[in-house]
Amino acid sequence: MAIQTATFGAGCFWCLEAAMNQLNGVIQALSGYMGGDAASANYRRVCDGDTGHAEVVQVEFDDSIVSYQQLCLVFFSLHDPTQLNRQGNDVGTQYRSVIFYHNAQQQQSAEQMMAQLSEKQVFDNAIVTQLSPVSAFYLAEEYHQGYFLQHPEQGYCQVVVAPKMAKFRQSYAELLKSAVLTS
């Protein structure tokens, strides 16, 4: 068993955190903030645009069960990586599409995944996902952890998160078998 860490920003962290925590081999996925200039981050400051941080999900996983490439595939399947500094109605740099790589192998794997998705024209527009080296991770407030599971009736969860989770549950097996992973 080799435990690794991966960090992704895909808009609001509630969606990605909920999906990652359902994957076999994921030990835990935590919502937080990364990639800013400020020496600390919290939800209010990040939403105000004062810190430069992105909402992220930091994933601790067993790479003998789930690969980093599979996590990247989940990341790309749960948001629109062609939208710059936004996901739907969530607008601002805190909602940017970003992969924070923890080592050279993760950087190379993410670059290869993005090249394959672009080459196969999986998305109608160009991928704008940023690749950045990992920086300080600030754990989001406790009420953000497991938010979707605790508040499925909340409006945003019903309108945005629940449909993404339904799509994820239906399509994940097919995504793992896709040509992206086999070529």
Buried (B, 14 or more C-beta within 10 A) or exposed (E): EEEBBBBBBBBBBBBBBBBBBBBEBBBEBBBBBBBBEBEEBBBEBBBEEBBBBBBBBBBBBBBEBBBBBBBBBBBBBBBBBBBBBBBEEBEBBBBBBBBBBBEEEBBEBBEEBBEBBEEEEBBEEEBBBBEBEBEBBBBBEEEBBBBBBEBEEBEBBEEBBBEBBEEBEEEBEEBBEBEBBEE
